[in-house]
Each structure stands twice: as C-alpha cells, then as structure tokens.
Amino acid sequence: MTEPILDMCNVQVQYPVKGMRKQPFIALNGVSLDIRPGETVGLVGESGSGKTTLGRTVLGLAPVSGGRINYRGRDITHLSRHERRELSDEIQVVFQDPYTSLNPAMTIERILTEPLTARRMPTAEASKRVRDLLDSVGLPSNAAHRLPREFSGGQRQRIAIARSLALEPKLIVCDEPVSALDLSTQARVTDLLIEIQERTGVAYLFISHDLAVVRHLSHRVAVMYRGEIVEWGDGDTVTSDPEHPYTQRLLLSSPIADPVLQDERRERRARSVVG
C-alpha cells in the first residue's frame, strides 16, 4: 500500500476560555486520519464540528496541543514560521469565499504571479506559467489583465484554484470551496478539481458540510462530530450506507432530486432506528 502523504495521529487542539476555573474549549479531540498521494479525503460535518479547525492544523494555522502531524514522513506539528513558508510550496489551500479570497485591487496576473516571484521565478517564465494556469482551469489568457470583480463566483473560484496550483503542490486543503456557489457552478468546479487531480496527481483534503458533494469526488470520507471523527472509511459506503447515527442523520438531511425516493429513504431509516 502507498505510504500516506499526510498522517495525523491523535491530534488535539484546545483554546483557552476566559475565567480561572473554566476548562479550555476542545476543538479537536484525538483526531487521526491519513491521505495518500493522488487521493481525495472528504471531511464532512455540521458547522462547529471541528472540520475547518482540522484543515487549519494541516496549514499550521491552529495551535496543536497534542498528537502529531507527519507530511511525507516529516513531523510538521510545530514548525517555525520560516519552515512553514518553505512548506507552502507543497501544501496549498482553496478558501470558501471566492469573493474575499482574491485581492480586489490586483489583476489576475499579479495574483497568480505573486507566489512565483516570491520563489524568484524569472519574469518571462512566470508569465508563461500564468498562461498555463489559466488554461488549466478553463479561463482565456486575456483574463490575466482583468480584475476579480469582472468575474462570476465560479470563475473567481477557478482563479483561486489556479493560484493554489501555481507552485505545483502535492496537497491542497479545500475548505468548503463550493459552498458559496450555485448548484450548476458547484458541479463544474468539482469536475474541474477531479480533472486536475487526474492530470497532476495532487491530493485533496476536501472539507464540506454536504454529503452529496463529498460523495462526488472523495475516495475516502471522515465524518466529524464535536471535535472527533465518528465514522471513517470508503467514500461510497460512508455517504450511501453509513453506520453511525450521526452520519445517518446527515444523509437524511441531504435531499435527493426524486421526492418519492426521498420519502422511501426516510421511512427506511426510521424503521431501522425503531427496530
């Protein structure tokens, strides 16, 4: 079996709470999961379940109070700021909101060139790389000279994806990347992510509250509830025939297009609970 590109073991994240006698807030409580090269691991749960905090720990943006995080065999749990900056070549992120994740005062070319010039890439090479990036996400080369406000939400998210690919990372943390988009645009963006993965072999940690979206592109799925992973396994199994009651409730809350099938599914789940 292929060695994981990312391996999280018993990770804990706690935040202090004001007041001398108050216990700290436990955002993550002994979380373990791994991601293999070229794999998508879906992380699903309701708001406040801890899934975004888990993504932030991978990016070094949340304080880890216990456990460890290994990336390609290296312990990255407590890296310095300089070490984290160097690691950003290999671990990137796509944020939730395409309207605020791009600098409105910068052209698309400047947005995409910024990480390249930070790595001292020659200007001519950087310009060619920008054209290639735009082409890879289905945008014309003349988009480079426009501002973010001139694009739709789906197009802005494509630009954000292009930026995350600029340094040819091995792992991208996708934090609710389609939740702010309409359904048809969601489908186009998720299909784009799958296409990029097949072409480049990049791995994704895909964070979402929507089981239907996670089912579409995840090889394995972890379900979070109150800072813990309560179900973890094959993507099709977890999102279609889950064992844990919490995952079953998530499945029931995710509507399907056929109202008759939706009613049958609810009745079947209700009978299984009673039984």
N, C-alpha and C positions, 0 to 999 in steps of 0.2 A: 504493500500500500504506500502511496506517495506521502512523504513527510509533510506535515502541515506548514503552511507559510506563516500562520499565526496560531499561537496556542495560549489560551487564557486558562489559568488554573487557580480556582478558589479565590477569585478576585473580590475584594471588598472595598467599598467606598463609603466613607462616613463624613457627614458635615456637622460641625458644632451647632448647637442650639443655644440661644441666649438664656441665661439663668443658671446659677451654680448647680442646682440639683437636677436639671433636665438632662436626659440621655441624648446622645448625638443621634441625628437622623441617619438611618442606614439606607443609602440609595441602592447599593449592590451588596448582596449577602452571599458570598461564597459561589460566585458565578464561574463556571468552566465551560468553554467551548473551543473549537478549533476550526480553521478554514484552510482548505487545501488549495494549491495553485490552480488557477483557472476555474474555481468553484464559486458559486453564489450561495452564501448562507443568509437566509432570511431571518430577521429578528422582529417578532411581532408581539404586540401587547397594547393595552389601552394607554391613554395619556397618564403619566405618573408611574408607569410600571418599572421604569429604570432603563428602558431600551436606549434612549438618547444618551444617558449617562454612560452606558457601556461603550457606545461609539466614541464618546469624548475621552474615555480612558485609553482607547486604542490610539487616539490622536495626541495623547499627553495633555489633555485639557481638563482632566478631573484628577484630584489627588487620590492615589491608590493607598489605602491604609492596610491592606493585607493581600496575600497571594502574589502571583507573578504573571507577567505578560511576556511571552517569547515571540520574537519575529525572526524567522529564518534561522532559528537556533540561538539567537542573541537575546539576552534579557534586556527589555526596553522599559521595564516598570518605572524606573526612576532616573531617566536620562536628564542631563543638563539641557538648558535652552539651546546651546550651540549644537549638541548632539541631536536634538530633536529637529533642528533646522536642516541638518545634513540628511536626516532620515526622511524628510519631506519629499525627496526625490522619488522615494519608493512607496510612500503611503500618502494618498491624497484624499480629498473629501468633496462631495457634492452636497450642498446645503438644501434645505427645504424650500426656501422662498426665492424664486428666480428674480423677483423684483428688487430685493435688497442685497442679494449676494454679489451683484456687479456694481462697480463704481459708476455712477451716472455721468460723471464728468470726463470719463476716459473713453476713447474709441475702442472698438472691439480689438483692433490690432494692438493697442497699448495693453489692454487687459491680458491678451494671450502672450504678448512678448515679455511682460514683466517677469514671470518665473524663468524665462530663458536667459534674459540679460543678467538676472541675479546669478546665474551659473556661467556668466561670461561667454555666452554663445555669440559668435560674430554676427553682425547685423544682417548680412546677406543670408546667412544660414537660418537666422531667426525668422526672417521674412518668409522664406520658403517653408519653414516649419509651420508658421501661422496659416499659410495657404493650405497645407496638407491637413492641418487640424480642422479647418472649416469644411474642407471637402469630406473629411471622415465623419462629420456629424450632419452632412447633408445641407450645408449652407454655401451660397456662392462666395467667390473670393472677394467681390466688391462689398460684402458685409463688413470687411475689416475696417472700412473708413467711416462706418456709421456708429451712432451712439446706442446704448442699450434701450433707451426709450422708444426707438424706432422699430423694436421687435415685439412680437407677441410673447406671452408667457412660455409657451412651448419652445419657441426659438431661443429665448433667453436661457432656458434650462439646457438646450443644446450647446449654447456658448459656455455655460458653466461646466458641462461635461467635457467640452474641448479643452478648457483651461486645466481641468483635473488630469487630462491625458498628456499635457504639454511635456512633462518630464519623463514620460513612459514609465508610470508607476507599476508596481507589482500588485498593489492592493488599493482599492478605493472604498472608503466609507460613504455610503449613500444614505443620508439622513432624511427620510421622508421626501425623496426627490420629486415625487409626482403628486403629492397630496394637495398642492395648490393649483393643480391643473384640471381641466375638464376631462371627461372620460375618454373621448376620442384622442385628445392630446396625450393623456396618460399612456394609452396603448402604443402610440408612436414612439414615445420616449423609452418605454420599457423594451420595445422591439429593438430600438437603437442600442440600448445597453447590452442586449443579448448579442446583437451583431458585432459590437465592438469586442465583447468577450471572446467570441468565436475567432475573431481575426487576430487579437493581440494576446490572448491567454491571461488577461488580468483577472484577479479575484475580487469579488464584491462582498462587503458586509452590508446587506440591504435592510434598512430599518423602516418599518411601516406599521400602521395600525390596521391595515386592510389585508385580510387573509387572501382575498381574490387576487390582489396584485402580487403578493408574496408567492402564491401558488404558480403564477405565470412564469416566474424566472428563477426560482430557488431550487437548488439541488437538495439542500437540507434546511430544516426550519427549527428555530428555537423559539419557544413561547415564554414570555416573561410576565410575572405577576408579583407585584410588591417586592421588587428587587431580586427575585430568584427565577431561575429557569425551571418551569414546571413540566415542560414537555420538549423533547429534543429528538429529532430523527429525520427519516426520509421525507422530502418535501411533499410528495403526493399523498403519503399516508397521513402526515400530521394535519394537512389542510383539507383532507377529504373524509378521513375516518379517525379523528383524534380519540385518545383515551382519557385525557384529563378533563374533568368537568369544566374548568375554566376555558380550555380550548374549544370545547363543545359549545359553550355559550358564545364565544367569539364567532364560531362558524354560523350559528343561528342568527347572529346579528348582522351577518353579511348577506344581503339579499341576492337572489338569483333572478334572471330575467323572466322565467316561467312561474307565474303565481301558483299554478296547480302543483308543480314540483316543490315550490317553496312551502306550501301548506303540508304536503306529504312529508317533507323533511322535518318540519317542526313537530308533526304528530308522531313520527317515528322516534325522534329524540325524547319527546315527552313520555312515550310508552317505556322507553329504555330506562328513564330516570325512575318512573314509578315501579318498574319491575325490579 
